[in-house]
Amino acid sequence: MIRRTVLATSPVGVEYSLTPLGESLREPFGHLYAWTVEHSAEIQSCQRAYDNRVGA
């Protein structure tokens, strides 16, 4: 899903890019990100409630 290319530079560099399979995840991950943003207040509230219960 991720292509790693070592560059012949000094110092040695590395470049990362998505393969076609990785590119196919852009849309589903975009929807997941949008859902997370839309529900972030509720997610944070639940996290705080959990932290309070376990004493984190």
PEVENHU-V634992 format. One record per helix or strand. SS is the DSSP state (a for helix, b for strand). FROM is the first residue (numbers start at 1). TO is the last residue. If there is no record, write none. Layout:
<<SS FROM TO> <SS FROM TO>>
This chain:
<<b 2 7> <b 13 18> <a 20 23> <a 26 38> <a 40 54>>
